[in-house]
């Protein structure tokens, strides 16, 4: 959740750290702070609230310090107050620590430290790390951090300074993301690349249970025994402009409009002109693809809605049984997995704690794990047996848009590839589906060209607080994502149900103050879904139907309608979600809300 930035070099550290923290705002936070080394002592400034409050408190201070660490916190242990904000100091102030993650055994460690005479000044789990390092003042800082990593249980990415080793930051990682940047006579530490991309493109991704010694001369990465490990730098080909708004009012709107490009990039090189799917990343051709007898798809949040679509596509095209699981529940129900099980883990960041735990559990049971992620060299990518990257570029808005649509597309490719290699559908049918997939970017552009239409619809419902999103079949995934987007950024009560379930209880909530959004493209369940919408109209709900172009029957039934270009039924979520994203966006904007920073949410959930 949290964001870490560190700097060692000739420049004022605050001029690197504070802008870097601002570029990590999309991760979600409730307080921010900075610590720098001034002479032979560490000084800090921390504030609850936005980074602007921290900048105001600095007010020209810390301009001479050239080594420092900073942090944005998303509260777990202790409320979001200044005393709980990072960095935390250890001992008598000779150690400063920033931390992303959760220390699961912090209570027992805290009790030991209190017994040894250490005084705690916060409610956080992180403060135990600072005091543990201080207690090991007879060891070099890197060795002290290694010992702390051995003793601490849970997820952690840390950056540590100590007064007796000026010009040194020691960083370590287990479970939570951490990258290093290498410059000319300077070095950087960050939770995510955009924080430091302005200053260097040479990045080192830190692996689990590794400790890095960061100085102006470069970085050295070791394991927990102190042995140097190979940690090559990689040149990142993003530019900083890709993480800027590009003329749009918000990152979210920019990223909604980048979806055709995200789809094209995700498809590039994966569709053969002869009408076949080419996934060279997967060692699952022919016999290997036929070795599976069941599939599990695990994910959280928006990614779980992509999993819902994947279940329909994989089952329909491959005839393999598919189960989908909320990742946080998967391993606790003791699922039956073996070497004939394919497990697909979906995480846009590749660092989602629950999904990582689920895929690691699956690998331990002998399953073959395929990761679907947007971040190269992320944890899930390194852990998996194979990776399918969504090529969406950096997504800054907290509410996922272009990463979700790219997940849908890459999962459709995976389903079709498995069907192709298993021979479960005809070659002619595969050609037709490939042609339909290839049309998706242009069809999404067509929908985005009607953006004003969705803005006008949103104006009608600025004061409505109760929405129901209904679908049947694969459109359940579209409806679920539409409901989530609306509640995430507008804070309206937006519920998703399979349309046929309404009469089993939820229909009691339908009245003339409710808006019902029905996702009903042409398909096998079209008539049944329209009948379900008749039931909503009979109870005075206002209805908005998302329909296929030419569906006059649906239009006659709807109070308002949105028409989608024609496509294959199992591909329809790619098109159907776009107007629902825009509808949510404009409702939230009409309410005066910050769509890029919805309350209580973080971009990457790195704690369980």
Residue, then its C-alpha position, 0 to 999 in steps of 0.5 A: x500500500x505505502x510508498x517509499x522513496x530514498x536518495x543518496x548522492x550530491x543533490x538535496x535529498x528532499x528535492x528527489x524524495x518529495x516529488x517522488x512521493x507525489x508520483x506514488x500518490x496513486x498507491x493510496x495514503x493518509x500521511x507522509x514524512x521524510x527523514x534526512x541525515x544532517x551532520x551526525x544526526x537524523x531529522x524528520x518531518x511528518x504530517x497526517x493528510x496530503x503531501x501538500x501538508x508535508x511540503x508546507x511544513x518543510x518550508x525551505x528546510x533540509x536543503x543541504x542534506x544529501x541522504x534521506x528516505x521518505x514515505x507515504x502511509x496507508x494506515x494498518x496498525x494505528x490511526x492515520x495521525x502524525x505520530x504514526x506517520x513514517x519515518x520512525x526513529x529507533x533507539x535515541x534517534x540514531x536510526x530511521x526506518x520506512x516500511x511497506x507491509x505488515x509485521x505479523x509478529x510485531x507484538x512479541x517483538x515489541x514486548x521483547x524491546x520494551x523489556x530491554x528498555x526501548x520506548x515506543x512512540x507510535x501505535x505502528x508495527x513498523x517502529x519495532x524494526x527501527x528499535x531492532x536495528x538500534x539494538x544491533x548497533x554493534x554490527x554494520x547496518x547491512x548486517x543489522x538489517x539482515x538480522x531484522x529480516x530474519x526475525x521479522x515475519x510478514x510482508x516488508x519492504x524497508x529502507x533504513x538509515x543510521x547516523x554512524x554510516x552517512x551516505x548509506x541507505x540499506x533496503x530490503x524486501x520480502x513480499x512488498x515491492x522494491x526497486x533501486x535506481x542507479x544514476x551517475x554518482x547517485x542512487x535511488x530507492x522506491x516502491x515503484x518505478x514512476x517515483x524515480x523515473x525522472x532521474x534514471x532509467x537503470x532499475x534493479x528489481x530487488x528479490x524477496x529476502x534480499x538486502x541492498x546496500x545503496x550508496x552514491x557509488x552504486x548498489x550491492x545486493x546480498x542474500x540474508x547470509x550476506x553473500x552477493x547475489x546477481x541483480x542486473x539492472x534493466x533499462x526501463x523504456x517508459x518515459x515520464x510523460x506516460x505517467x502524466x495526464x496528457x491534457x486530460x483533467x484526470x488520470x482516470x479519464x486519460x487511461x479510459x481513453x488509452x484503452x484502444x492502445x492498451x488492447x492493441x499493444x496487448x494483442x501485438x504479436x499474439x494473433x497470427x495472420x492465418x487466424x491462430x493465437x500465438x502465445x510464445x510465452x506459454x510452454x503449453x502447446x499441444x500435449x501440455x495443454x491437453x494435460x490439464x483436467x481443471x482450471x482455477x482462476x484467482x484474483x481480487x477486486x477488479x481482477x476478479x471480474x476479469x476472472x469471471x469472464x475467463x471462466x465463461x471463455x475457458x469453459x465454453x471454448x476448452x470444455x475444461x471445468x473452471x473454478x474462480x476464487x477470491x484470492x484471499x479465500x483460496x488457500x484457506x478452503x484447501x482446494x484440490x490441486x495437482x500436476x494436472x491443474x492449471x492455476x491462473x493468477x491475475x494481479x495488475x501490479x503483480x504485488x497483490x498480497x492475497x493473489x501472491x499467496x494463492x499462486x505460491x500455495x498452488x505451486x507448492x501443490x504441484x499446479x502449473x501457474x500462469x500469471x497475468x500482470x501488467x508489471x514486468x519482473x513483479x513478484x507474481x511474474x517471477x514466481x509463476x511458471x509462465x507469464x502473460x503480460x498486459x501491455x497497458x503501460x503505467x496506470x496511475x488512477x486508483x480505479x483500474x480501467x485500461x489494465x482491466x480491459x487488457x486483462x479481459x483481452x489477454x484472458x480471452x487469448x489464453x482461453x482461445x489458445x488452450x482451445x486451439x492446442x487442445x483441439x476443442x473447437x474447429x480451426x474455422x471457429x478459431x479464425x472467426x474469433x481471432x478476427x473478432x478480437x482483432x476488431x476490438x480496439x477499433x470498436x472501443x474507439x467508436x464507443x469512446x467517440x460517443x463520450x458526450x452521450x454518457x456524460x449527459x446520462x450521468x447528469x440525470x443521476x447525480x443525486x441518486x444513491x441506489x444503483x443495481x447492475x444486472x447481467x446474465x452469463x458472461x455479462x455478469x462480469x461486466x455488471x460486477x465491474x460497472x457496480x464496483x467502478x461506481x461505488x469506488x469513485x462516486x461512493x454511491x451504493x451500487x450492487x451487482x447481481x445476476x439478473x435471475x437472482x433478483x426475485x430471490x430477495x434483492x427485488x425487495x429493494x427496488x422502487x422509484x428511487x433506484x436506477x437499474x443498469x442492465x447489461x444485455x448484449x445479444x446472446x443466448x440469454x438475451x430474452x431471459x435478461x429482458x424479462x428480468x428487466x421487465x420485473x424491475x420496470x414493474x416496480x418503478x425502477x429507472x432502467x438503463x440497458x446496455x444493448x447491442x446495436x440494432x436491438x429494437x426490442x431492448x430499446x423499447x423496454x429501456x428508459x435509457x439505452x447504450x448501444x454497443x458494436x456487434x461482437x462475439x458474446x464472450x468478447x462483449x465485456x471488453x465493449x460493455x465495460x467502457x460506457x460503464x466506466x465513463x458513466x461512473x466517471x461523470x457521476x463522480x465528477x458531477x459530485x465534485x469528487x477526486x476520481x484519481x484518489x478515491x477515499x480509503x483505497x490504494x492502487x496496490x494492496x500489498x497486505x493481507 
